[in-house]
């Protein structure tokens, strides 16, 4: 039965949209659905080494409202992108569409509405994104990682389905749930720059780690950086005799999870959920320019749950060293965070999706 059901997943160009879309696609393929994943050229860089999923690149354009010229030009580009989406859907009509957020999902979902194709949108942040906000009135449902989501008009509340975070199954089932796993000889720190922060972290964090080293706090750094920063970082860490490994973009971060005991990261919803499910305490540093300041909202939510700690970028130089020192000296902080994380799991996310997907497909328009 499932072999006849065609599902299209549309995901915008950041890892926070594309990676959950890829995780969902893998699960649906395993359940014998016919699946295609559409993204733009930015999103494809996260997927180009993935062979199991049918992937298509469709140009997409952000809406810019800085001035009248940019606004008009943006609308023209979005219009032509929508025409291409409309043509594609007309000749390759799926049973249902998932819009994972981001600009690439917008023209596909609008075209789906025109052609009377059901679509579901997914929001994993704690404030609804712009694309999803505009699409919500036309969507059959909105899947959310947490019902604490802000920005939804009360008249659309009946469309909300809390399903959890759509994560890599290896991360959801990550075996390290031992809350007694302690920081012993040294702090092994995983630095995750993400798609928008590797440059900043490589410029600022090494000097804080050098201060830790000089204050006799033993540590090893596993740092994500841009390829052009490899040489500079290597020279800095070697000069200051800091144990380190650097790496560039790596889809399979789980390879590092068993080697570290704390992470420093931006606070996109996906990465915070991954670290929480893998039982790795973290220090979240929100991207100050994130849309609607959603990364700060994510970090505050997780800090209030006591799953991690929060440092704003403007306070990095004053606060980050103090926090690392305190964690090293007082192991109870680390242990408490791990215990709280161990009480959370997204193991039911794919079962929740299956149930709601079947209901949505079976519902009459």
Secondary structure, 3 states (H helix, E strand, C coil): CHHHCEEEEECCCCHHHHHHHHHHHHHHHHCCCEEEEEECHHHHCCCCCCCCCEEEECCCCCCCCCCHHHHHHHHHHHHHHHHHHHHHHHHCCCCEEEECCCHHHHHHHHHHHHCCCEEEEEECCCECCHHHHHHHHHCCEEEECCCCCECCCHHHHHHEEECCCCCCHHHHCCCCCCCCCCCCCCEEEEEECHHHHHHHHHHHHHHHHHHHHHCCCCEEEEEECCHHHHHHHHHHHHHCCCEEEEECCCCCCHHHHCCCCEEEECCCHHHHHHHHHCCCCEEECCCCCCHHHHHHHHHHHHHHCCCCEECCHHHHHHHHHHHHHHHHHCHHHHHHHHHHHHCCCCCCHHHHHHHHHHHHHHCCC
